[in-house]
């Protein structure tokens, strides 16, 4: 494959970002704000690493799985013992409990479950299939255990959909989608916390103090229950069936089915679970009148009417039928989500009153979201749009740097610089043939 000189330079710069953020067996998301290992970050990072160093990509995933809890949960943060200037740190989470690993400090919640998909991608990108096959054998039981956690302890109604108990689990921390649910519960006490994020990054680009107070309350309140999942659900503070979480879980379950076949194992159970999740998307999360997927609040028993880009992520997992996909793509290409000229997909509709092109998940463009939507457009044979979005994504990073997120109107880099998943997914796009 011939790579344009400017993209050769971009790949070289991307590998330098990953190298500078390397902690040895894992990769921190960025040098400034995120000094530990994050769950879905490592999944994307492993995909990028696999194009050059398959052994290191495998280690990235294995290091995260070492922190898996006995109930199957893979935590959203695995703490780096050499980095102390971070809040909330290990003590705040109160995860010194039997379920958690005894020699590794972690948070008490999880993150979007895309790790099994990443593991299969690492296998496909490998040059040494013998060692890659052994890698799949090593990680397969842990990845199955994660699915059991999501479809048992996080699916109390046995509907085929996992719930999230904290906005941080959603991956889209301060999306306006969560505003009503996050502000609906009574805080029995005022949580103590010290913000570090808005001391390092302009506060206009970060969640508000009110949001952070409620994030912190949920952490402290759940810690009081020793992270017992049934008690967390019964508290009824924040129980939401997230479109993004469940779409990525389905994508990973599809990958698990693929791994099953590669390993020559019986795929019946996982295939039945895939069918169950697909049916739940159709009957619970899809709205025929609005022609889109919506998150569902288990506490109110109602869907959350919101306009953010998570409604497009089911394309990545091949969930919509052709008619549904056409409706979603029609919305995707509208100026409210995809300005033309532009830099990709806004995290929130520009028509929404809460739209803010600077503030985290309330408008900015994110490279990982562009990347998943590119893959979704490929699945539905829209290579024209996939090519356009990939070109804009690469141009955005080339012109503005490897930032965490970007202003959708100006392309200005926002949040942390030298962001690992931005670098990793740029590598994957170029290596996949996009320019």
C-alpha positions in Angstrom: 0.0 0.0 0.0 1.3 3.4 -1.0 1.0 6.1 1.7 1.2 9.8 0.8 4.2 11.6 2.3 2.1 13.8 4.6 0.3 10.7 6.0 3.7 8.9 6.4 4.7 11.8 8.6 1.3 11.7 10.5 1.8 8.0 11.2 5.3 8.7 12.5 4.0 11.4 14.8 1.2 9.1 16.0 3.6 6.4 17.0 5.7 9.0 18.8 2.6 10.0 20.9 2.0 6.4 21.8 5.6 5.8 22.7 5.7 8.9 24.9 2.6 7.8 26.7 3.8 4.2 27.2 3.8 3.1 30.8 5.5 -0.2 30.1 2.6 -2.7 29.9 -0.2 -0.1 29.4 -0.6 3.3 27.8 -1.9 6.4 29.5 -4.4 8.4 27.4 -2.4 11.7 27.7 0.5 13.1 29.7 -1.3 16.0 31.3 -4.7 14.9 32.5 -4.8 11.1 32.4 -1.8 9.4 34.1 -3.4 6.0 34.5 -4.8 3.2 32.2 -8.4 3.7 31.0 -10.6 0.8 29.8 -11.9 1.8 26.3 -8.9 3.9 25.6 -6.7 0.8 25.9 -8.9 -1.0 23.4 -8.5 1.7 20.8 -4.8 2.0 21.6 -4.3 -1.7 21.1 -5.8 -1.5 17.6 -3.4 1.2 16.6 -0.4 -0.6 18.2 -1.2 -3.8 16.4 -0.1 -2.4 13.1 3.5 -2.1 14.2 4.0 -4.1 17.4 1.5 -6.9 17.9 3.2 -8.1 21.1 2.8 -4.7 22.7 -0.8 -4.5 21.5 -1.5 -7.9 23.1 0.1 -6.7 26.3 -2.1 -3.6 26.4 -5.2 -5.7 26.5 -3.8 -8.3 28.9 -2.7 -5.6 31.4 -6.2 -4.3 31.5 -7.7 -7.8 32.0 -5.3 -8.4 35.0 -7.5 -5.8 36.8 -10.8 -7.6 36.1 -12.9 -8.1 39.2 -14.1 -11.5 40.3 -17.7 -10.6 39.2 -16.4 -10.0 35.6 -16.3 -6.2 35.7 -13.4 -4.6 33.9 -12.8 -1.3 35.7 -12.7 2.0 33.8 -9.4 3.0 35.5 -6.4 0.9 36.5 -4.3 3.2 38.7 -0.7 3.8 38.0 1.1 3.6 41.4 3.7 6.2 40.2 1.0 8.9 39.5 -0.5 10.4 42.7 -1.7 13.8 41.5 -5.1 12.6 40.3 -8.6 12.9 41.6 -10.6 10.8 42.4 -7.7 8.5 43.3 -7.7 4.9 44.5 -8.7 5.7 48.2 -11.7 7.8 47.1 -13.2 4.8 45.3 -13.1 2.5 48.4 -12.5 -0.6 46.2 -10.4 -2.4 48.8 -13.0 -5.2 48.8 -12.9 -9.0 48.1 -14.4 -8.6 44.6 -11.6 -6.3 43.4 -8.0 -7.5 42.6 -5.9 -7.4 45.7 -2.6 -6.2 44.1 -4.0 -3.7 41.6 -5.9 -0.5 42.5 -8.9 0.3 40.3 -12.0 2.4 40.1 -15.4 0.8 40.9 -17.2 1.3 37.6 -16.7 0.1 34.0 -16.6 1.8 30.6 -17.9 1.1 27.1 -17.1 -2.6 26.5 -15.2 -2.7 23.2 -12.3 -4.8 24.4 -13.3 -8.1 22.7 -13.6 -6.3 19.4 -10.2 -4.9 19.9 -8.8 -8.3 20.7 -10.1 -9.7 17.5 -8.7 -6.8 15.5 -5.3 -7.4 17.1 -5.5 -11.0 16.0 -6.5 -10.0 12.4 -3.6 -7.5 12.2 -1.0 -9.9 13.5 1.8 -11.3 11.4 2.5 -14.2 13.6 -0.8 -16.1 13.8 0.6 -18.8 16.1 1.3 -16.3 18.9 -1.9 -14.4 18.1 -4.0 -17.5 18.4 -2.4 -18.1 21.8 -3.3 -14.5 22.7 -7.0 -15.2 21.9 -7.0 -18.4 24.0 -5.5 -16.4 26.9 -8.0 -13.5 26.9 -11.2 -15.4 25.7 -12.3 -16.5 29.2 -11.9 -13.0 30.6 -13.9 -11.5 27.8 -16.7 -14.0 28.2 -16.7 -13.2 32.0 -17.2 -9.5 31.1 -20.3 -10.3 29.0 -21.7 -12.4 31.9 -21.3 -9.4 34.2 -23.1 -7.1 31.8 -25.9 -9.5 31.0 -26.4 -10.7 34.6 -25.5 -8.2 37.2 -26.2 -5.2 35.0 -29.4 -6.6 33.4 -31.7 -7.1 36.4 -34.8 -7.1 34.3 -33.3 -9.8 31.9 -34.1 -7.7 28.8 -30.8 -8.2 27.1 -29.6 -4.7 27.9 -27.0 -3.6 30.4 -27.5 -0.5 32.5 -24.9 2.1 33.5 -24.9 3.5 37.1 -22.7 6.5 36.5 -22.2 9.0 33.6 -18.5 8.1 33.6 -19.5 4.6 32.5 -21.1 6.0 29.4 -17.9 7.3 27.8 -19.8 10.5 27.1 -19.5 11.9 30.7 -21.2 15.3 30.5 -23.6 14.7 27.6 -26.8 16.7 28.0 -28.6 13.3 27.7 -27.8 12.7 31.4 -28.9 16.1 32.8 -32.3 15.2 34.0 -31.4 11.9 35.4 -28.2 13.2 37.1 -30.1 16.0 38.8 -33.2 14.0 39.8 -31.8 12.2 42.9 -31.4 13.8 46.3 -27.9 13.8 47.7 -27.9 12.7 51.3 -24.6 14.5 51.9 -22.3 16.9 50.2 -19.5 14.9 48.6 -15.9 16.0 49.3 -13.8 16.3 46.2 -10.9 18.3 44.8 -11.0 19.0 41.1 -7.7 18.6 39.2 -9.1 18.6 35.7 -10.1 22.2 35.4 -6.7 23.3 36.9 -5.0 21.7 33.9 -7.5 22.3 31.2 -9.6 25.4 30.6 -12.8 25.0 32.6 -14.8 26.0 29.6 -13.8 22.7 28.1 -14.7 20.6 31.1 -17.9 19.5 33.0 -19.5 22.0 35.4 -18.9 22.0 39.2 -22.5 20.8 39.7 -22.0 17.8 37.4 -18.7 17.0 39.1 -20.4 17.2 42.5 -23.0 14.6 41.5 -20.4 12.4 39.8 -18.5 12.4 43.1 -21.6 11.7 45.2 -22.4 8.6 43.1 -18.8 7.3 43.7 -19.0 7.9 47.4 -22.5 6.5 47.8 -21.8 3.3 45.8 -18.6 2.9 47.8 -20.7 2.8 50.9 -22.4 -0.3 49.4 -19.1 -1.9 48.7 -19.9 -1.9 45.0 -22.7 -4.5 45.4 -24.4 -4.4 42.0 -27.9 -5.3 43.2 -27.7 -2.7 45.9 -26.5 -0.1 43.4 -29.5 -0.8 41.2 -31.9 -0.8 44.1 -30.7 2.7 45.2 -32.2 4.0 42.0 -29.8 6.9 41.6 -28.7 6.6 38.0 -29.8 3.4 36.1 -29.8 4.0 32.4 -29.7 1.6 29.4 -27.2 3.3 27.2 -27.4 3.0 23.4 -23.6 3.4 23.1 -22.8 0.9 25.9 -25.1 -1.8 24.5 -24.1 -1.2 20.9 -20.4 -1.6 21.7 -21.3 -4.6 23.9 -23.1 -6.2 20.9 -20.1 -5.4 18.7 -17.8 -7.2 21.2 -20.2 -10.1 21.5 -20.1 -10.5 17.7 -16.3 -10.5 18.0 -16.5 -13.1 20.8 -18.6 -15.3 18.4 -15.8 -14.8 15.8 -13.2 -15.8 18.4 -15.2 -18.9 19.3 -15.1 -20.0 15.7 -11.3 -19.4 15.4 -10.8 -21.4 18.6 -13.1 -24.2 17.4 -15.5 -23.8 20.4 -19.2 -24.0 20.7 -20.7 -20.5 19.9 -24.3 -21.4 20.7 -24.6 -19.5 24.0 -23.0 -16.3 22.7 -25.0 -16.4 19.5 -28.2 -16.7 21.5 -27.1 -13.7 23.6 -26.5 -11.7 20.4 -30.0 -12.4 19.3 -31.4 -11.3 22.6 -29.5 -8.0 22.5 -30.6 -7.4 18.9 -34.2 -7.9 19.9 -33.9 -5.5 22.8 -32.6 -2.8 20.5 -35.6 -3.3 18.3 -38.2 -3.4 21.0 -36.8 -1.0 23.7 -34.3 1.4 22.3 -35.6 2.1 18.8 -38.3 4.8 18.4 -40.3 4.4 15.1 -41.8 7.9 15.3 -38.5 9.6 15.7 -36.6 7.1 13.6 -33.7 6.8 16.0 -32.3 5.0 19.0 -32.7 6.5 22.5 -31.3 5.8 25.9 -33.8 4.4 28.4 -34.1 5.5 32.0 -34.9 2.5 34.1 -35.9 4.7 37.1 -38.6 6.5 35.2 -39.5 3.7 32.8 -39.2 6.2 29.9 -36.8 6.8 27.0 -34.6 9.9 27.2 -35.4 12.3 24.4 -32.0 13.7 23.4 -30.0 14.5 20.3 -26.5 13.3 20.6 -24.3 11.2 18.3 -24.7 7.9 20.2 -27.8 7.2 18.1 -25.4 6.5 15.2 -23.1 4.1 16.9 -25.5 1.1 16.3 -24.4 1.4 12.7 -20.9 0.3 13.9 -22.5 -2.9 15.2 -24.7 -3.5 12.2 -27.9 -3.3 14.3 -30.3 -1.2 12.2 -32.1 -2.8 9.2 -31.7 -1.1 5.9 -34.6 1.3 6.3 -33.5 2.3 9.8 -29.9 2.8 8.6 -31.1 5.1 5.9 -33.0 7.2 8.4 -30.0 7.4 10.7 -27.6 8.2 7.9 -30.0 10.9 6.6 -29.8 12.5 10.1 -26.0 12.0 10.3 -25.3 13.9 7.1 -27.5 16.9 8.1 -25.6 20.1 9.1 -26.8 19.8 12.7 -24.4 16.8 13.1 -22.0 17.0 10.2 -21.2 20.6 9.1 -20.0 20.9 5.5 -17.3 22.0 5.2 -16.4 20.5 8.6 -14.3 18.1 10.7 -16.7 15.2 11.3 -19.5 14.5 13.6 -20.6 16.8 16.4 -21.1 15.0 19.7 -24.4 16.9 20.1 -26.8 18.3 17.6 -26.0 21.9 16.8 -29.7 22.6 17.0 -29.8 21.6 20.7 -30.0 24.5 23.2 -27.2 22.8 25.2 -24.8 22.7 22.2 -21.4 24.0 23.2 -18.5 23.6 20.7 -15.9 23.7 23.5 -17.4 21.7 26.4 -16.4 18.0 26.2 -19.4 15.9 25.1 -21.8 18.8 24.4 -20.7 19.5 20.8 -17.0 18.8 20.1 -15.8 16.3 17.5 -14.1 13.1 18.9 -11.8 11.0 16.7 -13.0 7.7 18.2 -16.6 8.5 17.3 -15.6 9.5 13.8 -13.7 6.2 13.5 -16.7 4.1 14.7 -19.1 5.9 12.4 -16.6 5.4 9.4 -16.7 1.6 10.2 -20.5 1.7 10.4 -20.8 3.5 7.0 -18.6 0.8 5.5 -20.9 -1.8 6.8 -23.9 -0.2 5.1 -22.0 0.2 1.8 -21.6 4.0 2.1 -18.0 4.2 1.1 -18.6 7.7 -0.3 -19.4 9.0 3.2 -16.9 6.8 4.9 -14.1 8.2 2.7 -15.3 11.8 3.3 -15.4 11.4 7.0 -12.0 9.6 7.1 -10.4 12.4 5.0 -11.8 15.1 7.3 -10.7 13.2 10.4 -7.1 12.9 9.1 -7.0 16.5 7.9 -8.3 17.6 11.3 -5.5 15.9 13.2 -2.8 16.9 10.6 -3.7 20.6 10.9 -4.5 20.8 14.6 -2.6 18.1 16.4 -3.3 14.9 18.4 -5.9 16.4 20.7 -8.5 14.7 22.8 -11.4 16.5 21.1 -11.9 19.4 18.7 -14.1 22.4 18.1 -16.5 21.3 15.3 -16.7 24.8 13.8 -13.0 25.8 13.8 -11.1 22.6 14.2 -9.3 24.0 17.3 -7.8 21.2 19.4 -9.4 20.9 22.9 -8.8 19.0 26.1 -5.5 17.2 26.4 -2.8 17.2 23.7 -0.8 14.1 22.7 -4.0 12.0 23.1 -3.4 8.3 22.7 -6.5 7.1 21.1 -6.4 9.9 18.6 -2.9 8.8 17.6 -3.9 5.1 17.5 -7.0 5.5 15.3 -5.2 7.8 12.9 -2.7 4.9 12.5 -5.6 2.5 11.8 -7.3 4.8 9.3 -4.2 5.3 7.3 -3.1 1.7 7.5 -6.6 0.7 6.3 -6.1 2.7 3.1 -7.8 6.0 3.9 -6.2 9.3 2.9 
